Structure formats: structure tokens, C-alpha cells
Amino acid sequence: QVQLVESGGGLVQTGGSLTLSCAASGSGLLINAMGWSRQAPGKQRELVASISSGGSTNYADSVKGRFTISRDNAKKTVYLQMNGLKPEDTAVYYCHADARISFRPRGDYWGQGTQVTVSS
């Protein structure tokens, strides 16, 4: 199956920075768009950022100007650089990919999530 493994989460103070990584793997893996979503306790899940196979990006208004999504196609990895973090950014961050692997149809796959906590 398609596996997406996030890393890079942690605890930071307001104004700090973190970079999240998500490495994808799978037999015969082909990836189209990739993205990051987040969910905080008691809140709706929010699409934070996405990036197409061609490199076109989109951001939620709440993170625009502070977060940057990028991808390394050779490594099959998507990144989320987060600057100027705020307490409201505290959430579990999930990466996801529009992808397919050998013998399986194209679909939307999700990682297990990584916790980001911004104090103060």
C-alpha cells in the first residue's frame, strides 16, 4: 500500500519555526498532488496547503505568508515549512497524497499525523 510517514513535529514557542516532512513509499508509486491538513481538538479539519505535480501551490488564508509547501519528487517527499507559529497553529498535522501504486486504483492516501504544539 501507499505509506506516508510524517516527521518534524514538536513543541515551540510563539514565533518559532518548524519544518514538517512526509515521505511516501509503495511499490510502483505514482504521485499527483500532495498536501497538508491539520486538526486541533474540538475544531474542524482544515486543509493547510497543497501542491500539484506541476508545483502549483495553495494555502489556507490563516497560514498564507507564514507557511511554505514544497516537494522533492525524487525523494517522494513533501515538506511544510512553518514560520511565525501561533498558538492557533497547534494541531495534529497530516500529509496526504493523490496517488496510486501497482495493482491499485488512484486514490487519496493519508499519513498518521505529527503533533505540532505552539506554547503561549
N, C-alpha and C positions, 0 to 999 in steps of 0.2 A: 504494500500500500504506500501511498504518499505519506511521508513523515515530515512534519515541520516542528523544529525544536527552537524555542526562543531562549535567549540568554541576555544578560546585561542589566536586568532589573536590580533594584536596590533601594536604599534609604538615602535621601539627600535633603538638604535644606532648601527653603525657598530661594529661587535664583540660581540654583545649581543646574548641572547638566548630567545627562546620561545618554548613552547610545545603546539601543537595543539591536540585537542581531537575530535573524531567523534563518536557519539553514534547512533547505529542503533536500529530500533524498527519496529515491524509489527507482525501481527497475524501469528503464525506458522513460524516465520522467521528462515531460514537456510542460513548460510553464508559460502561461499567458500573463494576466495581470496578477499583481501581488498587493497586499495591503496590511494595514494595522488597524485594529479596533480595540476599544477598551470598555471596561465595565467596572464601575465603582459600586459598593454596597448601597442598595436602595435606589440606584439610578439605572436608566436605560442604557443599553449597549450603544456605543457611539462609534461610527466609522471615523477614524482619526486621519488617515492618509491612505492613498492608493497610488500605484504606479503601473502604467501599462507596459506591455512588452516593448513598445517603442520609446519608453521613457517619459511619457506624459504623466504629470502628477496632479493630484487633487488633495486639498486639505480641508478639514473642518475649520470653520471660522474661529473657533476657540483656540486653535493651535497655529493658525497661519502666521508666518513671520517668526515663529519660535521653533517649530519642528521642521525637519527635512527628511524626506524619504528618498532612499536610493537603492540600487540593486547591482549586484555583481552576477551577471549571467553565467560566467564561467564557474563560479562557486555555487551557483543556485542559491544565493543568499540575498535577503532583503534587510535593510537597515533602517532604523529610525533614530535620527539624531535629535535630541530634545534639549533645548536651551531655555534659560529663563523659566525654570519649572515653578509651578504654583501649587498650593495645596489642592486645588481642584483638579490637578492632573493625577492625583492619587487614584490608582485603579489597577486592575489586572489587565495587562496588555496582551492581545492575541494577534499573531500573524495569520494570514490566510492567503490562499493562492487559488487561482483558477488554473487547474492543471489536469493532467492525465498521466497514467502510467500504462505499461504494456498490459493488454487484455482487459482494460477497464475504461469506461467512458469518461469523458471530460466532466469535471465537477468542481465544487468548491470545497477545499480542504482547510482545516484549522489546526493550529498548534494548541498546546496545553496551557499556554499563558505564562507570563512572568510578572511578578509584582513590582510595581513602582510606588514608592511612598515618599511624599514630599511633606516635610515637617514645617511647623509654624505657619 
